[in-house]
Amino acid sequence: MRLLVVAVGQRVPDWAQTAWDDYAKRFPPELRVELKAVKTEPRAGGKALDALLAAERQRIEAAIPRGSRVVVLDERGTALSTRALADRLGAWQLGGDDVALVIGGPDGLDPGLRAAAHERIRLSDLTLPHALVRVLLVEQLYRAWSVRAGHPYHRE
């Protein structure tokens, strides 16, 4: 199974890329984690917000392999504990499909994309910088895997 994180925005600070790389290499071969960054639609030129989000939606959808389960990160999504995320990861693995986790751009995600997703989850009630969201997401996915594997990384 593959977890594909599709994130709007191509440039992140070096510390965020280093942290992403560190966690991504920890996953076992049967659970690969990949990052696909898609271009942010330029905010200049007076484009309407819905046009910006629609352009980003096209890029996001093009990055998601056909047949993938789509999970969007949304501030109004379901809050999950670590244990609940571990259970969700287990269900995804049993389902057998790749999972695409989508992180929106500065203005969020196209409403139609959010509505069409299989699931909507949130990482925090706080507003977080996008680079930090990538790191937090991959760390939490690794922690969820470690819970399922009985790995000592997670302690309760």
C-alpha positions as CSV (number, residue, x, y, z in Angstrom):
1,M,0.0,0.0,0.0
2,R,1.1,3.5,-0.7
3,L,0.3,6.7,1.2
4,L,0.7,9.6,-1.2
5,V,0.7,13.1,0.4
6,V,-0.4,15.6,-2.3
7,A,0.5,19.1,-1.0
8,V,-0.2,22.4,-2.7
9,G,3.0,24.4,-2.7
10,Q,6.4,23.5,-4.0
11,R,8.9,25.3,-1.8
12,V,9.3,24.5,1.8
13,P,12.2,25.4,4.2
14,D,15.1,23.0,4.4
15,W,14.2,22.0,7.9
16,A,10.8,20.8,6.8
17,Q,12.2,18.8,3.9
18,T,14.8,17.2,6.2
19,A,12.1,16.3,8.7
20,W,9.9,14.8,6.0
21,D,12.8,12.8,4.6
22,D,13.7,11.5,8.0
23,Y,10.2,10.2,8.8
24,A,9.5,8.9,5.2
25,K,12.5,6.6,5.3
26,R,11.3,5.0,8.5
27,F,8.3,3.3,6.9
28,P,8.5,-0.3,6.0
29,P,8.6,-1.4,2.4
30,E,5.0,-2.6,2.5
31,L,3.8,0.9,3.5
32,R,5.5,3.4,1.3
33,V,5.0,7.2,1.9
34,E,5.5,9.6,-1.0
35,L,5.1,13.3,-1.4
36,K,3.8,15.0,-4.5
37,A,4.0,18.8,-4.4
38,V,1.7,20.6,-6.8
39,K,2.0,24.2,-8.0
40,T,0.2,26.9,-6.2
41,E,-2.0,29.0,-8.5
42,P,-0.5,32.5,-8.7
43,R,-2.5,35.0,-6.6
44,A,-1.6,38.0,-8.8
45,G,-3.8,39.3,-11.5
46,G,-7.0,39.7,-9.6
47,K,-8.3,36.1,-10.2
48,A,-11.4,35.2,-8.2
49,L,-10.8,32.8,-5.3
50,D,-13.0,30.1,-6.8
51,A,-10.9,30.2,-10.0
52,L,-7.7,29.9,-8.0
53,L,-9.0,26.9,-6.1
54,A,-10.4,25.3,-9.3
55,A,-7.0,25.5,-10.9
56,E,-5.3,23.9,-7.9
57,R,-8.0,21.2,-7.8
58,Q,-7.1,20.2,-11.4
59,R,-3.5,19.9,-10.4
60,I,-4.4,17.9,-7.3
61,E,-6.7,15.5,-9.1
62,A,-4.0,15.0,-11.8
63,A,-1.5,14.0,-9.1
64,I,-3.8,11.4,-7.5
65,P,-3.6,7.9,-9.1
66,R,-6.9,6.5,-10.3
67,G,-8.5,4.2,-7.7
68,S,-6.9,5.9,-4.7
69,R,-8.9,6.6,-1.5
70,V,-8.9,10.4,-1.2
71,V,-8.5,11.9,2.3
72,V,-8.4,15.7,2.6
73,L,-7.0,17.6,5.5
74,D,-9.7,20.1,6.4
75,E,-10.1,22.3,9.5
76,R,-13.7,21.1,9.7
77,G,-12.8,17.5,9.3
78,T,-13.0,14.7,11.8
79,A,-10.5,15.0,14.7
80,L,-8.7,11.8,15.4
81,S,-6.7,10.6,18.3
82,T,-3.4,8.7,17.6
83,R,-5.2,5.5,18.3
84,A,-8.1,6.4,16.0
85,L,-5.6,7.3,13.2
86,A,-3.9,4.0,13.8
87,D,-7.3,2.2,13.4
88,R,-8.0,4.2,10.3
89,L,-4.6,3.3,8.8
90,G,-5.4,-0.3,9.5
91,A,-8.7,0.0,7.7
92,W,-7.0,1.6,4.8
93,Q,-4.5,-1.2,4.6
94,L,-7.2,-3.8,4.7
95,G,-9.0,-2.0,1.9
96,G,-5.9,-2.4,-0.2
97,D,-6.2,0.8,-2.2
98,D,-3.5,3.5,-2.2
99,V,-4.5,6.5,0.0
100,A,-4.0,10.1,-1.2
101,L,-3.9,12.6,1.7
102,V,-4.4,16.1,0.3
103,I,-3.0,19.3,1.9
104,G,-4.5,22.5,0.4
105,G,-2.8,25.7,-0.5
106,P,-2.9,29.1,1.3
107,D,-6.6,29.5,0.6
108,G,-7.6,25.9,1.4
109,L,-9.2,23.5,-1.0
110,D,-11.9,23.7,-3.7
111,P,-15.3,23.0,-2.0
112,G,-16.1,20.4,-4.6
113,L,-12.9,18.5,-3.9
114,R,-13.6,18.5,-0.2
115,A,-17.1,17.2,-0.8
116,A,-16.0,14.5,-3.2
117,A,-13.3,13.1,-0.9
118,H,-13.8,9.8,0.8
119,E,-12.8,11.3,4.2
120,R,-12.0,14.7,5.8
121,I,-9.7,14.8,8.7
122,R,-8.0,17.5,10.7
123,L,-4.7,17.5,12.4
124,S,-5.4,20.4,14.8
125,D,-7.8,23.1,15.8
126,L,-4.9,25.5,15.3
127,T,-3.9,27.1,12.0
128,L,-0.6,25.7,11.0
129,P,2.0,26.7,8.3
130,H,1.9,24.3,5.3
131,A,5.5,23.2,5.7
132,L,4.7,22.2,9.3
133,V,1.6,20.4,8.3
134,R,3.6,18.1,6.0
135,V,5.9,17.3,8.8
136,L,3.2,16.8,11.4
137,L,1.2,14.6,9.0
138,V,4.1,12.3,8.1
139,E,5.1,12.0,11.8
140,Q,1.5,11.1,12.8
141,L,1.3,8.5,10.0
142,Y,4.5,7.0,11.2
143,R,3.2,7.1,14.8
144,A,0.0,5.4,13.7
145,W,2.0,2.7,11.9
146,S,4.2,2.2,15.0
147,V,1.1,1.7,17.2
148,R,-0.2,-1.0,14.8
149,A,3.2,-2.6,14.6
150,G,3.7,-2.6,18.4
151,H,6.8,-0.5,17.9
152,P,8.2,1.3,20.9
153,Y,8.1,4.7,19.1
154,H,4.6,5.3,20.6
155,R,4.1,5.0,24.3
156,E,0.8,5.4,26.1
